[in-house]
Amino acid sequence: MKLNSFLKKIDMFTLLVFLAVVFLIFLGFWQIDRANEKKSIIEGLSSNPKRMSLVDLRDEALVGYEKIVLTGGYWSPEKFIKKNVVKDNQLGSQIYRLYCQEDICVIVNVGWVSMSQITTLKDESVNLTKLEGVVRVLPYVMIREKMPLSYFKGFGMIVSLDKSFVSLLTGKEIVNYEMLLDQSLTNYQQLTTIPKVSVARHYGYAIQFYLLALVLVIGYIYLKK
């Protein structure tokens, strides 16, 4: 009964103010979470490469970018190409390979080639025995790959990095990370640039949201007097 009586006293204006304040506070906490995420990215990119196995990588819980070195593995014969990828207003293709240790593999983003180079495409990663680069969590896949693949110069044409599809195709376990190969190791260009991150602005946004929530509360109290 007391609850029903209390709810009857709440007018629509009060309810809207309350929801707006809660939403602004939520946005403030979200920006702080974003700042913490960026901090982890900065720490990962500024550290020395970590030597690890694919078992270690599979069991990691990375949220940002981290430099790693992989050795002692082998290249799986499957090669993939994502065509019609734009870099600096040029049309080209993105090249992917699988680097494995036993039956565990990681998708390696080898690099990007322009349309003018695609006709003479060669595998420039075949002689690499030591891989160095940055790993990041695989993106969410909206377009699922379908069997069978069409092929271009031995490269299977794909639309997205569909982990389940690649695992089914190869019969191997695929870790949930993409490795951006250091572009100095091949003549390919790296399409994916490592972001220049700023933490301070997220704290600034958080303060703005908290202040807006405070202004709403003060304004509401003033109007209700």
N, C-alpha and C positions, 0 to 999 in steps of 0.2 A: 504493500500500500504506500509506504513511504517513497519507494522508488517511482511509482506511478505519479505521485504528487510532485516529486522533483522533476520528472520529465515534462509534466504539463507546464511547469514554470519556465522551461527553456524555450525561448522564441527562436525563430529561424535565423535572425541576425546573430544571436549568441552562438548557435550551432555552426554557422559559417565561419565566424571568427575563430572558434575553437579548432575547426578542421584546418583552417589556414595556418594557424600557429603550429599545430602538430606537423603539417606538411613542411613548413619552413625549417623546423627543428630537424626533421628527417633529412632534408637537403643539406643542412649543415653537417650532420654526421656522415652523410654520403661523401661530401667533399673531403672530410678528414680521412675517410677510408681510401679515397683516390690519392691523397697525399702520401699515405703509408705505402700504397702500391707503387707509386713513382719512386719513393725512397728505395724500395727493394730493387727496382730496375736500375737506378743509379749505382747502387752497391754492386750489382751483378756486372754491369758494364765497366766499372772502374777497377774491378778485381783482376788478378791474373787468371788465365784459363785454368780450369779445374780438370785434372785428368780423372776420367771415370769410365766405367763400363756401361753397356746398355742396360744391364740389370740394375745398376745404381740409378741410371736415368729413369728407368721405368718406375722405380720406387720413390723417386723424388716428388715433392709437391711444390713445384715452381709456380709462381704467380706472374713473374715478369720475364726478363731476359737474363741469361747467364752464359758466360764464356766457358766452353769446355774443349777438351782434347780427347779424341777417340783413336785408339790404336788396337792392333791385334785382331781386326775384323776383316771382312771381305765385302766386295760389292755384289749384290744380288743381280742376276742378269736382266731383271725387269727395269726398263727405263720409261720415263713418262714425260710428256710435253703438254703444256697448256698454251694453246695458240691464241692469237689476237689479244695479247697483253700489251698495254701502252706504257711506255717509259719516255719521259721528256718529249711528249708529243710524237713519238715514233712507235710504229706498230711492230711487235715482235712476239717472241715466245719465251715462256719460262720453262727451264729444264729441271727435272727432278730425278733422283736416283734413290735406291735403298742401300743403306750400309748396315751390315748385319754382324752380329756375334752369336754364333750357334744359330738358334731359331728365333732370335729377337732382332728386330730391325727398326731403324729410324728413317723417316723420310728426309732426304737431304735436298735442300733448295740449292742446286748447283749454281744457277745464275740465269741471266737473261740474254737472248740474242736477237738482233734486229732481223727484219724480213729479208734484208739484203744478204745476211749471213746464213739464213736458214737453209738455203739450197746446198751449202757446203758444210752443213752441220757435222761436227765430229765430236766424239766422246772425249772430253778433256779431263775427265775425272778418273779414267780407268787406271792410271799409274799411281794414284794417290794411295799411300798406305797409312798416312797420318792425317787425320781430319781435325782442323781447328776452325771454330766458328762460334756462333751464338745460337742457343736453343730457346724456343718459345713454345707455349702451348698451341696445339693445332687449333685453327679457327673452327667455329661451328659450321657444319655443312648443311646448306639449304637445299642443294641439288645433289641427289644421290646418283652415283655412277651406275651405269647399266652394262651388263655383259651382252655381246662381246665388245671389246675395244677395237676401234679402227687404228691402224698403225701408220706412222710417217717416218720413213728411214729407220725403222726399228724401234721408234719411240711410240709407246701407247698414248693415244690422245685422250686427255682427261679434261673435265670441267672444274673439278674441285678436289681438294685433298681429303678424300673420303677414306678414313682409316679402316672402316669395316670392309669396304670394297677391296682395298689393297691387301688386307689380311686374307680375305677369301681368295683373291687371285694368286697369291704367293704361297698360301698355306703356312705363313709365319706370323708370329705375334708382332704387331706394330705398336711401338710406344706412342704415347699421346703428345709427342713433341715434333716440331719441325726444326731441323738444323739449318741455319743460314750459313753456308760455307764462306769462309774468308775469301774474298774475291781475289786476293793476291795469289791464291793457289791455282787459279785457272785464268784463262783469257776472257771468260764470260764477265758480264757486268752484273752487279747485284741490284735487282729491282727493288728489293725491300731495304730501305734505309733504316738504320737504328735511330729511334726517335731522340731528339734533344728534349729532355724532360725538365719541367719546372715544378717545384714543389710549393714554393711560396704563394703562388696564385691560388692554389686550392685552399690554403689556410685563409687567404683574403676573402674568397667566396664564402667560406664557412662563417666567418665573422659577419659578413653582409647578411646572410640568411638569419643568423641569430639576432642581429640588430633589428631586422625587419619584423621578426617575431615579437621582440620586445616592444617595438613601436606599436604593433597591433594591440598588444595587451594593454599598454598605457592608454592608447586611443580609445579602446573599448571601455576601460574604467572611467575615463573622462566623460564619455558620452552617456554612460549609465548613471552618473551622479545626478 
